[in-house]
Amino acid sequence: MASQSQGIQQLLQAEKRAAEKVAEARKRKNRRLKQAKEEAQEEIEQYRLQREKEFKAKEAAALGSHGSCTTEVEKETQVKMSTIQGNFQKNREEVLNNLLMFVCDIKPEIHVNYRING
């Protein structure tokens, strides 16, 4: 019986050592997974910062060109407005005189469609 109980003791000890090895392997695996996750997060953050920097550069370039377009359009508008104002001042008197002449100079005539019944 002693040999049987000694064999059982050896089996229990072997099982205990195997369980400890499995537990240690699980701990190592979890540590490696955690480390890999942290490294991936760092890499993702670096990539995000790089892409954000590129986006800001493109956005600044696009807005810069948009700003110059706006300025150019405003200048063109001012030139056109000054031209229109100049033409208005130049032609104002002539247009008013013509308008008054047509309104005040009445020439009574019989309309062509009017029939004289006789």
Secondary structure, DSSP 8 states (H G I E B T S, - for coil): -HHHHHHHHHHHHHHHHHHHHHHHHHHHHHHHHHHHHHHHHHHHHHHHHHHHHHHHHHHHHHHHHHHHHHHHHHHHHHHHHHHHHHHHHHHHHHHHHHHHHHHH-------TT-----
